[in-house]
Amino acid sequence: MQNALPQTDKEIAEYFNAAANKPASEMEILGAVVAEILQAGAPISNKAIISKLIHRLELESDVASLDIYRQLLELVVHKTPDDLSV
């Protein structure tokens, strides 16, 4: 079964509005977190990423975004090696 492409102006507008309302992907958010850390002049480390994600969790009210932040936090905590430098 093929996906039908939008044909009318209304369908095209609905297609792009639906895409604009989707939450950003995990990797897009992780990229934004890393960019924020770099813009602040801080080195990238697990600790810096975890701190930034926790800060975002504390400020966020959107349930979908909270879920993404939690998943990213779990990924960073459980899937990456600990920082060796103190």
HELIX and SHEET records of a PDB file:
HELIX    1   1 ASP A    9  ASN A   21  1                                  13    
HELIX    2   2 GLU A   26  GLN A   39  1                                  14    
HELIX    3   3 ASN A   46  LEU A   59  1                                  14    
HELIX    4   4 VAL A   63  LYS A   79  1                                  17    
END                                                                             
